[in-house]
Amino acid sequence: MLLSIDEFLWALRRDGFAVSTAQAIDVARACALVGFERRAALRDAIGAVVVDRAADIRRYHAAFDRFFAPEGAHVGDLWARLRERGFSASELSALRDLLAAAAERSGVSGDAIGFQALAGTAGELDRALQSAGIARALAPMTSSLQVGFFAQRVMDQLGVPAVASALRRIRSALEEALGEDRGRALAEALGAELERMRHRVREHVTLSLRRFEGEEPAAPGRMDVPFASLGEGEMEEVRRAVRALSERLRGAERVRRRRARRGRIDPHRTLRRSLQTGGVPFHPARRARRRDKPRLMVLCDVSDSVRVAARFMLEFVCAAQDLFDRTRSFVFVSELAETTELFSAMPTGSALEHIQRGEVVSRAHNSNYGRVLSAFEQRYGRDVDRRVTLVILGDGRTNYFADQAEVVRRLRDRARALLWLCPEGPGAWGTGDSAMLRYAAASTKVLVARTARELETAAREVVARRA
């Protein structure tokens, strides 16, 4: 039963539930307490550990019923599944010897993984699919049209073609050792197992793409949905989350300032002062830490491809201006315009509407990063110094114009830090008209900001650069 529970937890992971090792241990303890006699009690005990949201209970119940149905998942390794099909111990022993010889003959580590995945439990295949090497192989995938190609790439990495070739070779050996009928039946059962493994690989690749696109049912809220997929109601929810983040950061800044006014304890002065009291430091001496308050300059691409991400970033900048000594904001498409005075003269929402209507910079043209970066360096480059954190938000798609990545490099050398926030994942960098690989090399750091949660992480990184 412990093996069955382990396989069920891996089935839940495939369905999108996040089950940690600690939770798996708690599930085993819960099962030991409630026993396996009452189905409903067992289902509820496991659910109490692995289900975090009420909205997921129905989906969890469906997964439980599907797994533990009489025709549900086959639990155990290859040999247990073949025993369920009616093959005897002597027949499985002959097969084991043939598979061991085939695996030894291949002599390649990747092929060995394929043989282990075929012969192991479903959980072992899942662990192989979640390895770092498979994750790197799937990183460039960006479209559902690529699922077949990347599924084949994963199969090659696991050694599935070598396993298929070995099974074709041992078919005749099985017929010779077990007789034509039993050998053919065992070979067909192995073919069904191999097809099951291929199906699981394709399923894993499809699920990975859905996670990348934010369409996975288990996504924990709107903060993890890509900006391009947000509806109007969802955008308002994310907007409130961005404002709440700004308030939290401002609160942390007030605490930091209050502590800074007290100053840090100066150990040397405290020890010298303690000589008056026989070496007992009754009166700690403090030292005020003087530090220039850093400045922030933000350039946001407001073209259609990144306008939602830019809107949230500009809202964050406006809401958290007191975190920096001076905050200057700029927007661009093909031309560059400063919006610092615009945001100080009117409410944030109204200023953003002006930008969205194209009243600040024309949105009728395609993005021209090279022209904008050169214009920024020429007009405002002298204002960039070691107190300035420069943030650029854009997808780096130049529409095949010059990228002027050397301008980014020069600005980075002048600034405290140059952070690039990109609303596209690394898998899309360098494809088509993307110059993000060159911009990434020229920047201090690139932060992916496809979702509100990733934008929150990026915003915290921007604030952390003040220290």
N, C-alpha and C positions, 0 to 999 in steps of 0.2 A: 504493500500500500504506500510505503514511503516513496518508492519509485513512481507510482501512479501520481502522487501529489507533486513530485518534482516535475514530471512531464506536464501536468496540468498548469503549473506555474509558468513553464516555458510557453505553453499554449496561450496563457494570458498575456505574456510579453509580446507574442506575435499579434495579438489583438489590440495592442497599444497600451496595455497597463504597465506602469513602471513598478516592478517588483524587485526590491533590493535584496541583498544577501541577508540582512538583518530581518527583513520581513519574511523571507523564506524560512528562517529559523523559527520565527514566531508562529508561522503557519503550522509547522511540524508540532510545536508545543500545543497549539490550539486543537489540532486533530487528535493528539494523544489525550487531551482532556475530554473532548466530546465523544470520541470514538467514531466508528465507521458504520454503526448499525442504523442510525437515523439520517437519512439523506438530507432532509431540510436543515437539521442542526449542523451537519458538516458543511453544507453550502454557506450557511449564515456565519459560521465560525471563521471560515477562510475569508469570506467577504468582509468581515469586520476588520481584518488585518490589511487586505490589499486594496480595498475600494476607498478612495479618498473623498470622492464627491457623490452626493446623492443622485446626481444626474447620470452616474455610471452604473447604478445598481442594476437597472434593467439589462444593460449590456453584459454585465457580469453574470447575471442569472442565465442569460442565453448561452454564454460561453460555457458555464458549468454544465447545463443540461446537454449541450452539444457534445462535450468531451466525455461525459459519463453515460451517454446513451448506449444501449446495447450495440448499436452499429457505429459507435463513435470512434475516437482515435485508438489505434493499436498501441498499447503500452509495452515497453520493453525494447530490447535490441533486435537486430535482424533475426537472430536464432529463435527468440521467443515468438516473433511474428510468424516465422516459418513453421514453428511447432503448432501454432494455431491453425495453420493451413493443412495440417495433417502429415507433415513429413517426419520420418522417424529419426532417432538419434544416430543411427548408422549412416543414413543419407546426409544428415547435417554434418557429420564428421568428415565424410568424403568431400563435401562442399568446402568445409573449413580448410582442409589441406590444399585444395585447388586455389582458393582465394589467397591463402598465405603465400603460395608459390608465385601467384601472379603479382602480388604486391611486392615481393622480394625481387622479382624479375624487373619490375619497373624501375626501382632504385632511385626514384625522384621524390623529394620530400613533399612536393605539392600533390603528387599522385597518391602518396601514402595517406595524406589527409582525406582524399576522396574515398579510399578504401575504408578508413576509420569511420567516416561519416555514413557510408553505406551500411556498415556492420553495426554501428552504434545506435543509441536511442535518438529520438527526435530532438531531445535537449542537446545532445552532442553536436548535431548538425547546426542547431541554433547558435551554440557557442562558437563554432567555426565561422558562421556567417557574421557574427558580431565582432570578429577580430579586427585589429587596426588595419591589417592589409586589405581586407574587403572594404572597410570604410573608405580608405584612400582610393580604391578602384572605383567606387561609386561617387566620389566627390564631384567629378565634372558633369554628372548627369543633371540636366535642367528641363527635360521635356519628356512627356509620356511616349513620344515617338522613338525615344532612345532606350526604352525598357528592354526590348529584345536584344539589342547590341550589348548593353551592360550586363544583362543576365548571362549571355554567352561568355562575356569577359570573366564574370565571377566563376562560372563553371570551369573555365580553363584554369583559373587560379586554384580552384579546389581539386583539380585533376579529374573532373567528371569524364572528359573524353577518354582518358586512359582507362578508367573503370569500365566504360562501355565497351572499349576494345577488348579488355580482358574477359568480360562476360561473353562476348562473341566467341572468343578463342576456347573457353572452357565448356561451351555448350556440347561440343562433340565428346569431350572427355566425360561429361556428366552422363550422356547417353550410353557411353561405353561402360562406365562404372556401375550405373544404376539400372540399365535397361533403357530401351528407347522411350517408352511411355513415361516412366518416372523421371528420367533425365530431362525429357522435354518439359514436363510439368514443373520441375524445379527451375529450369532455365527461364520459363515464362514467369514464374513467381519472382525471380531475380529481376527480370525486365520490368515487372510492375513496381518493384522497390526502387529501381533506378529512375523510373518515370516519376514516382512520388518525390524523390530527391530533387529532380529537375523542377517539378512544380513548386516545391518549397523554395527553391532558389529564385524562381520568377516572382513568387509571392513576396519574398523578402525585398527584392529590387523594387517592386511596385510600392510596397509599404515605405521604403526609404524615400522614394520620390514624393509620396504623399506627405511625409514628414517635412521634406524640404519645402514643399509648396504650402504647408500649413493646413492641409485638408484632412489630416488624420483625426478621426473622431475623438481620440483621447486628448487632444490638445487642451491644456488647462486654461481656457479663457481666451478673450479677444486679444490679450497682450501678445499671444504667440501666432496670431493670424497675419500673413503678409499684408502690407499696407494696400497693395493693389486689390486685395480680395475683401476689404472692409466695406460694409454697407454704411449708410448714413447713420443709423442708430448705433452701430458698432464704433464708428468714428467718434461719436460723442462720448461713448464709454472710454475709449482710449484717450480722448482729450482730457477727460476728468483725471485719468491716471497720470498723465503728464503733468497736470497742475499739482496733483498731490505729491508727485516726486519733487517738484520745484519747492513746495512748502517744506518737505522733509529736509531738503538740502539747505534751505534758508535757516531752518531751526538748528541744524547742526552747525551752521556758520555762526549763529548767535552764541551757541555754547562755546565754540572755539574762541570767539572774541572775548567772552567773559573770562575764560581761563587765561587768555593772553594778557589781559589787563593786570592780572595778579602777577604774572611773570613766572619764570621757572626758577626752581631752587638752584642757587649757586653754591656748589659743594665747598669750593675754596674759601669764599667769604664766610660761609656758615661755620667752617672749622676755625677760622681765625677769630670770629666773634665768640666762639665757645670758650676760648681761653679765659674770658672774663668770668666764666662760671665753672672753672675747674675742668674744662674739657667736655662739659655736657651741653649739647646744642639746643638750648631752650628757645632761641630766637633764630629760626632759619632766615638766611638772607636770600633775597630773590633778585633775579636779573631779568630785566625787560628785554624781550627779543624784538629787535627792530628789523622789519622786513618790508620792502616795497610791495605794495599790494599789486598783484599781477593784473594784466589787462587781457581782454578777449576780443578777437576779431573773427567774424563768422561770414563765410561766403556760401550762399545756398543756390544751387541750380534749381530754378522753378519751372523748368520745362515739364511737359505733360508726363514724361516717363518717371519723374521723381517728385512731382508736386506735393503728394500727400506726405511723404517723408520730410520734405522741406517745410511744410506747414507746421508739423509737430515740432521740428527742430527750432523754428523761429518762435513758436509759442514758448518753448522751454527757455530760449535765450531771453525773451522779454520778461518772463516770470522770475528769472533768477539773476537779474542784472546786478543786484547788490552783492553777489558773490565775487564780483570783480570791481576793480577801481574804475574802469571804464569799459563799456561794451559797445563795439561798433558792428553793425550788421550790413551785409551787402547781398543783393540778389542779382542773378544773371541768367541769361539764355544765350543770346549772341552778343549782347551788350551788357555792361556792368553798371549798376547804380547803387548808391549808398542809401540805406533805409533807416539809419539811426534816428534822424530827426522825425521821420514819418512815424515811428513807433512811440517817440516821446510826445508827439503832438496829438495823437488820437488813440482810442482804445485798440488793444491788440487785434480784436476781431475785425474792426473796420480797416485797420492797416493791411491785414491779410487779404481782405476782400479787394482792396485797391490793387494789390499785387496780383491776385488771381485774375482780375479783369484785364490785366496787361497795361495798367495805367502808370506803372513804374518802369518796367522794361517790356518791350514788345515780345509777345509769346508766339508770334506768327512765324518765327524763324527757328531753325534747328540750333541745338547747342553748339557753341564754338569755344571750346575750352582754351585753345591756344590764344585766341584774340583776347579773351577775358583775363587770362592769367598775365599776359603781357601788359594789358591796360592797368591791372591792379598793381603790378610791380612799378610801373611808370608813375602812377598817381599817388600811391600810398606806400610804396616800398620803404621810403625813408621813415615811416612811422612804425615799422616792424623792428623791434629790438628784443633784448633778452627778457623783458618783462611781458612780452606778448605771447599768448597762446593762440595760434592761428588754426581755425577749423574750416575745412572745406567739405561740403556735403554735395555729392554728385555721383553718378554712375560711371563717370569717366569715358562715356561714349562720345567720341569726337566727331561723328558723322564724316569721318575720313579727312577732317581738317588737321592741320599741324597740332600736335599735343603740347608742345612747349614744356616738356617735363623738366627741362633744365631750369626753368623759372621756379618751379616747385622746389627744386633742390636749393636754389639760392635763397629763397624765402625761408626754408627750413634752417639753413645755416645762420640766418639772422635772428630767428625767433627762439623763444623758450622751447617751443615744440610746435610741430605742424602735424595735426591729426586729420586724417581723411576718413569721412564717414561715407560708406558705400552701401546703397540699398540693393546691391546684387551680391550673391555668394561668390566665393573664390572660384567655383567651377565655371562661372561665366566670364571671368577675367581673361582678357587676351583673345576672346572670340569676336569675330566680326570687326566692328569699329572700336572695340574696347581698348583703351590705353591704360587700364588699371594696373597691369603688371609694371609698366614704366612709372606710373604715379606712385605705386606702392614702394618701389625701390627708392624714390626720391623723397618720400614722406618719413616722418618719425615713426608713425604707426598708422595702419589702416584698421578701422573698426567697422565690422559688418553691421548694418542697421536695416534689416529687412522687415522687422516687426517692432512693435512698441516695446517689447521686453529687451530686444537687442539695442534699441535706441536708448532705453533707460541705462543699460550697461555702458553704452558709449558716453552718455551724459555724465555718469559717475566718473568715467575715465577722464573726461575733460576737466571736471572739477578737481580731481585728484592731482592734475598736473600743476595746480597752483603751489603745491608744497615744494 
